[in-house]
Amino acid sequence: MERTSIEAVLFDNDGTLVDSEAISNEVMVATLGRHGIELGLEEAVTRWSGVDLHLMLRILQEESGVTLPEDFLDEFRAGQLAELEARVEAVPGAAEVLRRLSLPRAVVSNAPVTKIALCLRAAGLMEFIDERHLYSAYDVGKWKPDPASYLHAARAMGIAPERCAVVEDSVSGVEAGRAAGMRTFAFDHRGDLPDWPDVERLEALTDLLARID
């Protein structure tokens, strides 16, 4: 069967375009610790990578018996954004891919648009992305692995879902791309993603360039 041509590429942000996850996890571990919840950095990566933050916090509170203050997320976000602005870098190959890619592109993330934009600017990637095409799960009130944010991005760009490609580095993100009916690429830079029969694996982000033209 002939493959449907791709008209847009939708990138995840954290871990796919910007190397932000380690920084965010450090801030989350420290912030939780100040309020009596112990979370190890390894668990933050292996258990919670790509998971809706609200769901993670709800489960951690249930497991620990600790009730976090109402302004916990505000405290976390303030510390996170300050650290990201100072330290975040682009994932190797991200600038090259965005520079050479001839197709329209967007960034679709579980994070708020303010964080997406801050990371892209700090990492030197904003020049390759139209800020109108930054899409957040907060826009639709549903988080990956729900496909809603990807479908919202496709509608906003005026492109059919089956003509979009998704590039993701987490299980929840890959599942969101698949559920949206989009051609999905798994960027397995940590070496911990499972195999899906209908998902294409990328060992390096720059491998994408040869796959979609």
matplotlib code that plots the C-alpha trace (Angstrom):
import matplotlib.pyplot as plt

x = [0.0, 1.3, 2.1, 0.1, 2.3, 3.3, 2.4, 3.4, 5.7, 4.5, 7.3, 7.2, 9.3, 10.8, 13.4, 12.7, 13.8, 15.2, 17.2, 15.0, 13.9, 16.9, 16.6, 12.8, 13.2, 15.8, 13.5, 10.5, 12.5, 13.7, 10.3, 8.5, 11.2, 10.5, 7.0, 7.7, 7.5, 10.6, 11.1, 14.3, 15.7, 15.7, 12.0, 11.2, 12.6, 11.5, 8.1, 6.9, 8.5, 5.8, 3.0, 0.5, 1.9, -1.5, -1.9, 1.6, 1.1, -2.3, -0.7, 2.3, 0.0, -2.1, 0.9, 2.7, -0.3, 1.1, -1.2, 0.7, -0.2, -2.6, 0.2, 2.6, 2.5, 3.2, 6.2, 7.5, 6.9, 8.8, 11.8, 11.6, 11.4, 14.3, 16.5, 15.5, 16.1, 19.6, 20.6, 18.5, 20.1, 18.9, 18.9, 21.8, 20.5, 17.4, 18.6, 19.8, 16.5, 14.4, 16.7, 16.7, 13.1, 11.1, 7.6, 5.5, 6.2, 4.7, 5.5, 2.9, 3.6, 1.9, 3.5, 2.1, 2.9, 4.9, 7.3, 7.5, 8.4, 10.9, 12.7, 12.8, 14.2, 16.8, 17.9, 18.2, 15.4, 12.7, 13.9, 12.9, 9.3, 6.4, 5.2, 1.6, 2.3, 3.1, 0.3, -0.3, -2.4, -3.6, -5.3, -7.7, -7.6, -6.4, -2.9, -0.9, -1.4, -4.8, -4.5, -6.5, -3.5, -2.2, -5.6, -6.0, -2.7, -3.7, -7.0, -5.4, -2.9, -5.6, -4.0, -5.6, -4.2, -3.2, -1.0, 0.9, 4.0, 4.7, 8.1, 8.1, 10.5, 8.1, 5.6, 2.7, 3.7, 4.0, 0.7, -0.9, 0.5, -0.7, -4.2, -4.4, -3.9, -0.6, 2.6, 4.6, 8.4, 9.9, 13.1, 14.6, 17.6, 17.4, 17.1, 14.1, 11.1, 9.3, 8.7, 5.4, 4.5, 3.3, 5.9, 9.3, 12.3, 14.9, 18.3, 19.3, 17.0, 18.6, 17.5, 14.1, 15.3, 15.7, 12.5, 9.8, 11.0]
y = [0.0, 3.4, 5.6, 8.8, 11.8, 13.9, 17.6, 18.6, 17.4, 17.7, 17.5, 16.9, 19.3, 18.0, 15.3, 15.5, 19.1, 20.4, 18.5, 19.7, 16.6, 16.2, 19.8, 19.6, 16.3, 17.9, 20.8, 18.5, 16.2, 19.1, 20.8, 17.6, 17.0, 20.4, 19.2, 15.7, 13.5, 11.6, 11.0, 9.7, 11.0, 7.5, 7.0, 10.4, 9.3, 5.6, 6.0, 9.5, 10.5, 12.0, 11.4, 14.2, 16.2, 16.4, 12.6, 12.1, 14.4, 12.9, 9.4, 10.5, 12.2, 9.0, 6.8, 9.0, 10.3, 13.8, 16.6, 19.2, 22.9, 24.4, 26.6, 23.6, 23.8, 27.5, 26.9, 24.2, 26.1, 29.2, 27.1, 25.1, 28.0, 29.8, 26.7, 26.0, 29.5, 29.4, 25.8, 24.2, 23.2, 21.8, 18.0, 17.1, 17.4, 19.4, 22.6, 20.8, 19.0, 22.1, 24.1, 21.5, 20.4, 21.7, 20.9, 23.0, 22.1, 22.5, 21.7, 19.8, 19.3, 18.4, 21.6, 25.1, 27.2, 29.6, 26.8, 25.5, 29.0, 29.6, 26.4, 26.8, 30.4, 29.4, 26.5, 28.6, 26.9, 29.5, 30.9, 27.7, 27.5, 29.8, 30.8, 30.4, 26.7, 25.9, 23.7, 22.6, 20.0, 22.9, 24.2, 21.2, 20.1, 16.6, 15.3, 12.7, 9.7, 11.2, 12.3, 15.5, 17.9, 16.4, 16.5, 20.1, 21.0, 19.4, 21.2, 24.5, 24.0, 22.8, 19.5, 16.1, 13.9, 11.1, 13.6, 14.6, 13.0, 12.9, 12.7, 11.6, 10.3, 8.9, 6.0, 8.3, 10.6, 7.8, 6.4, 9.8, 10.0, 6.5, 7.3, 10.4, 8.3, 10.1, 8.5, 8.2, 8.2, 7.0, 8.9, 6.4, 8.3, 6.7, 3.2, 2.4, 2.5, -0.6, -1.8, -0.9, -2.6, 0.7, 3.0, 3.9, 4.2, 6.9, 6.4, 10.0, 12.9, 13.7, 10.2, 11.8, 13.9, 10.8, 9.2, 11.8, 13.2]
z = [0.0, -0.9, 2.1, 2.5, 1.9, 4.9, 4.9, 8.4, 11.2, 14.8, 17.4, 21.1, 23.0, 26.2, 25.4, 21.7, 20.8, 24.1, 26.7, 29.5, 31.3, 33.7, 34.7, 35.3, 37.2, 39.5, 40.3, 40.9, 43.2, 45.2, 45.4, 46.4, 49.0, 50.7, 51.2, 52.5, 49.4, 48.5, 44.7, 43.3, 40.0, 38.5, 39.3, 38.0, 34.6, 34.4, 36.0, 35.2, 31.8, 29.6, 32.2, 32.9, 35.8, 37.6, 37.5, 38.8, 41.7, 42.6, 42.7, 44.7, 47.3, 47.5, 47.9, 50.5, 52.4, 52.1, 50.9, 48.8, 49.2, 46.6, 45.2, 44.8, 41.0, 41.0, 43.2, 41.0, 37.8, 39.1, 40.0, 36.8, 34.4, 36.1, 35.8, 32.2, 31.1, 32.5, 31.6, 28.9, 25.6, 22.3, 21.8, 19.4, 15.8, 16.6, 15.0, 11.9, 11.5, 12.0, 9.7, 6.9, 7.1, 4.2, 5.7, 8.0, 11.6, 15.1, 18.7, 20.7, 24.4, 27.7, 29.1, 29.1, 26.0, 28.2, 29.1, 25.5, 24.2, 27.0, 26.3, 22.6, 22.9, 25.6, 23.4, 20.3, 18.4, 18.3, 15.0, 13.3, 14.7, 14.1, 17.6, 16.4, 16.1, 19.7, 21.0, 24.6, 26.2, 28.4, 25.2, 25.2, 28.8, 27.9, 28.2, 26.3, 25.8, 24.9, 21.2, 21.7, 21.6, 18.4, 16.8, 17.9, 16.3, 13.0, 12.9, 13.7, 10.9, 8.5, 7.8, 8.0, 10.8, 8.5, 6.6, 9.8, 11.3, 15.0, 16.6, 20.3, 22.9, 25.5, 25.6, 26.4, 23.5, 21.0, 22.1, 21.5, 18.0, 17.2, 18.6, 16.5, 13.4, 12.5, 11.2, 14.4, 15.0, 18.3, 19.1, 21.4, 22.7, 26.2, 24.8, 26.9, 24.4, 23.5, 19.9, 18.2, 14.9, 13.3, 14.8, 13.2, 15.4, 15.3, 16.8, 16.1, 15.5, 12.2, 10.9, 10.4, 7.4, 5.2, 6.3, 5.4, 2.0]

ax = plt.figure().add_subplot(projection="3d")
ax.plot(x, y, z, "-o")
ax.set_aspect("equal")
plt.show()
